[in-house]
Amino acid sequence: MTNIFNQFRVRKTVLEMLRDRGYSISSYDMMDFNQFCEFFPNCVKDTSNLRIVVHKETENEKDKTILAYFADEEKMALKSVKTLLENTYNQGIFHLIIVLREGISPAGAKFVQDCESLTITTFIEKELLLNITHHKLVPKHRIISEIEQKELLKEKMVKKSEMPKILISDPVAKYFGARKGDIFEIERDSETASKIKTWRVTI
């Protein structure tokens, strides 16, 4: 059941996610719950004001701007999906996060999956009530750059296909917006060393 406190927690996690992906969220300063209630008193019924548009410096034109959209419907219908994707594309935004209340219709999910003009990640609200990267059992993850990838593969004398894998559907991979072929550097604490680093390729 959606309530205003849950909406506050979900939006806070989305802002943290965008920051961790390298986007500037300075225009969306982290507000406390009381401030959130003042700014978005009707957000349970009308989520349109919760939308977030942020930018970052990157050579990838499609990643320069991202929209986080909060769906109104309990289960997002195909018509709503089509309208959202068309409007997003027409605004010159090619990267999209959709936060769903309960889910998406099968036809809507297929439309999202088949869309090639936009990079789209979907989350259900309950997935974002807590920030998974803040869990004490989740080690630090970082997507390394293409230059770092080349250096790593050369140093380890391996091919990507020979590396340990992480699924693109993994909650942490989704959080960071990983694409197939991206390599995560994973840093864990160790009893015998200060840190242990391992790497996984996204499939």
Order of alpha helices (4+ residues) and beta strands (2+ residues): alpha-alpha-beta-beta-beta-alpha-beta-beta-alpha-beta-beta-alpha-beta-alpha-beta-beta
